[in-house]
Amino acid sequence: MKVVEVPDHLKADTSKNCLIFTIDSYNDVMNVLTQTDQYKLTNLKLGTVDREFVTNLSVREGQRVLAVEFTGVPDAGLSANPKCVANLDC
């Protein structure tokens, strides 16, 4: 196994932003990823929303969501995407 150096942008103590998108199909995942390619992605998680978190978001319980964490500030077009339900400071 080859040990790889951790990229500097992952080690840096910079603010990370999270956008959470509702996902109805894998096409939605691809659409989000093509919009975020200009950012330094640090984490992606695809999952469902539980009852505790639903109270803070306008999605139904069990809705599949994609959480995208990156360094940089999202432009207005990305956070204005109708599938984007949250813009958080991670």
C-alpha positions in Angstrom: 0.0 0.0 0.0 1.3 3.4 -0.9 0.9 6.2 1.7 -0.2 9.4 0.1 0.5 12.9 1.6 -2.6 14.7 2.7 -3.3 17.6 0.4 -2.6 21.0 2.0 -6.2 22.3 1.4 -7.4 19.4 3.7 -5.0 20.2 6.4 -5.5 24.0 6.3 -7.6 25.5 9.0 -9.9 27.2 6.6 -13.7 27.4 6.8 -15.5 24.7 5.0 -19.0 25.1 3.5 -21.7 22.5 3.2 -24.5 22.5 0.8 -27.3 19.9 1.1 -29.2 18.8 -1.9 -32.3 16.6 -2.2 -31.7 13.7 -4.5 -34.5 12.0 -6.4 -32.3 10.2 -8.9 -28.7 9.6 -9.8 -29.0 12.3 -12.4 -29.4 14.8 -9.5 -26.1 13.6 -8.1 -24.4 14.1 -11.4 -25.9 17.6 -11.8 -24.6 18.6 -8.4 -21.2 17.2 -9.0 -20.8 19.0 -12.3 -21.7 22.3 -10.6 -19.2 21.9 -7.8 -16.1 20.9 -9.8 -14.7 24.4 -9.4 -14.5 24.0 -5.6 -12.0 22.0 -3.6 -14.3 19.2 -2.5 -13.4 17.7 0.9 -16.3 15.3 1.5 -19.4 13.9 -0.1 -22.1 12.0 1.7 -25.2 10.5 0.3 -27.8 9.4 2.7 -31.3 9.9 4.1 -32.6 12.5 6.5 -33.7 11.4 9.9 -36.6 12.9 11.9 -34.4 15.1 14.1 -32.8 16.9 11.1 -36.0 17.1 9.1 -37.4 19.8 11.5 -34.7 22.1 10.2 -35.1 21.4 6.5 -38.0 21.4 4.2 -37.7 17.8 3.2 -39.7 14.7 4.2 -38.3 12.1 6.5 -36.4 9.4 4.6 -35.7 11.8 1.7 -32.3 11.0 0.1 -29.9 13.9 0.3 -26.4 14.7 -0.9 -24.2 16.7 1.5 -21.3 18.4 -0.3 -18.4 19.8 1.8 -15.9 22.1 0.2 -13.5 24.9 0.8 -14.5 28.2 -0.8 -17.8 30.2 -0.9 -20.6 28.8 -3.1 -21.6 31.2 -5.8 -25.2 32.3 -6.0 -26.1 29.9 -8.8 -25.1 26.8 -6.8 -26.9 27.7 -3.6 -29.9 28.9 -5.6 -30.3 25.5 -7.1 -33.9 24.4 -6.4 -32.6 21.1 -5.0 -30.4 22.9 -2.5 -32.1 22.9 0.9 -29.3 24.1 3.2 -26.2 26.1 3.1 -24.2 25.5 6.3 -20.8 26.4 7.7 -19.3 23.0 8.5 
